[in-house]
Amino acid sequence: MKFIHRQDTSSRTAPVIGVLFLILNCLTPATGATDTAMSETDALASEEAAQEALMSDVRAYLQRIEAQESRDGAFAPGLTEDLLGLGLALQRNGDHEQAVKVFKRGIHLSRVNEGLYSRRQLALLEGEIASHIALGSLAAADERQRYLYRVQAKTLSDVTRGQALMEHALWQRQAYEAGIGEDPFARLVNMWSLYRFALSEFAKVEGDTSPLLLRPLYGMLQAQYMLSGFVGETTNGRYRTGGVYGDEESRQIGYRSQSYKQGNAVIQAIYDIQVAQDDVTLKDTAEVLLLLGDWQYWHGKRTEALDTYAQLYGELAETEAAQDLREQLFATPQPLPGLEGVRALPRHLGEQNGRLLLEFGVSERGRVMDVVRLDDHSHNDEKAGDIINRLRRTPFRPRIDDGLPVETQGLRWAYDTSAW
């Protein structure tokens, strides 16, 4: 992969600025206890009013449905929309069991009036799936997700079809993490395939260099990390600490060499799309090349990875801005993988912010050494043990100095154990 260095300084001078909304509760400084009591009373009244509004919505939909049934019969085509509204109102009210029944009736009516694969079913199916998940009925949610996929395949096209495929790929990962079904490893294969299908759909509509293709490509790379043995960050932002499911380990070993080649191809595709953009920046291309080096290093291809790091390190020497970026990328060892969605470890905090404080070193080969716990929060022992064990097993991209890997001592990383 040839690194392309573009001198487009205008695209690197304006950082994205987030907008923070600060809500201030202004209380009249009088008697504190009275104010607190009044606040609690107001909050309770507000909650009751919101609950009454929800019930009012439910009653309104029930009245409309009853009127339609009396006028046009139990299979009136117009009932479908009101059943959707009633199901969503029940959902908002927390009555998911009744919501499931209402959504199912709406789906049945849609099939009767419009055929097996009508587009009108989609919102009803999505509502039913959400209520199954809220009830903890994951097997039922999975079954309806498969049916939703069939309906979408018959009714959607172009970009909307690609977006639906992306959502199904995400569900396959969530189902894998939840251990739904008898073959969790197949979920990862499905995840990869669905992202690949989404990529094809987007490419047909938007072209081979559209930035819209980056989302499924990054999803495919996440799938490849998981197929080749990654265990760590989950879709809910937590971290899975256990091993693989059942006979998954032997299958992953057999898949690893194939996964490595496919991951390389995905990263090359990401790079080709990035450099084709008019507003591509030095940081964009550098990060993709770093992504390649990290993929190589994580797979044990140390020589190839160090060549990639050295190439990037050398390229980032031409300007002051490039040297600053080089410092950001290589001055500190980094745990692998570091790709969003498949991180090996939670993001570490400043020394004063986390309840778990660790000191350790990383060798020039990227191995963690000399881990010492410095905090005294003994009640975090179990979670701390999980993080320490994961830290010791995690490969690191070593610190790169003058193009070469070097040992680093005295790293101090703090963690918020609630994320584990």
C-alpha positions, 0 to 999 in steps of 0.5 A: 500500500503506497502512502499518499501525503497531501499538503492540504492544510486547509482541511486540517485546521478546523477541528470538529466542535461539539455543542454542549447543552448545559441545563441549569436548575435555578432554585429560589434560595429559601428553605432548603428542606421545603424546596427539596420537598416541593421539587419531589412533589413537582417531579411526582406530579410531572411523572403522573401527568406523563403517565396519564398522557401515555394512557390517553394515547392508548385509549384513543387508539383503542377507541379508533380501532373499535370504531373501525372494526364496528364500521368495516369489520375485523380485517379492515385495511385501515386497522394496520396503522392504528395497530402500529400506533397502539403498539408503540403507545403500549411500548412507551408505557412499558407494557411490552407483552400487550405490545407484542400481541398488538404488533402481531395482529397488525402483521397478520392483517397486513399479510391478509390485505397486502400479501406475505411481503408487504412493506407495511409490515416493516415498522410492525416487525421492528416494534415487535422485535424491540418489545421481545428484546425488552422482555428478554425474549431473545430467541423470539426476537431472533426468529422475528429478525429473520422474518424481517430480513426476508420481508426487507429483501422483498420490499427494499432496494438501493441505499435503504436495502444496504442500510437494512443489511447493516442493521442485520449485521449488527444484530448478528453480532449482538446475537453472538455476544448473547449466545443465541442459538446453537452455532455462535460462530456462524453468527460471525460468518453471517455478520461478515456476509451481511456487511459485504452485501451492504457494501455491494448495495451501496456501491451499485447506487453510489459508486466504488469510491463513495464514502458511504462504503466505509461503514460496511468496510469497517464492519467487515474488518470488525467481523474479521477480527472476531472471526480470527479470535478477538474477545473484548469490546461488545456492542453495548460498550462492555467487555467480554472476558470469557473465552470462545463458545464450544468448538469455536476455538478450533474453527477460529484457528482454521480460519485465521490465515484466510481471515488475515488475507481478507482483512488485508483486502478490506484495509486496502479498499478503505485506503483506496476510498479515502485517497479518492476523496477530494477532502482527504487529509494527512491524518486520514491516510496515515490512520489507514496505513497504521490500521494495516500495521496493527492488523499485521502485528495482531496476526503475528506478522511482526516483520511486515508490521514493523516495515509498515510502521517504519514506512509511515514513520518515515513519511511523517517527517516532511512537515511540522504538522506531519511530525506532530501527527507522528508523535500522536501515533507512535509516542505511546504503546497502544493495545491491539486491536484498537479499532472502534468496536473491537477494542481489547481494553477500555479507554484508560483515564488520567491517574486521578480519575479511575478507581483502578490504577496500574503501572506496567511496561511494554517490551519492544516486541509489544508484550506487557510486563511488570504489571503493578496495581497502585490503587487501594480500592480492594472492593474492585478486586474481581473486576480489577483482576479481569482487567489485569489478566486481559492487559497481560494477554493483550498484544501492544503496538510498541512505541516507535522511535526513529522508525524502530520499536523500543521498550517503554517503562513506567506507563500508568493507566487508570480505569473506570471498572464500571465499564467492565 
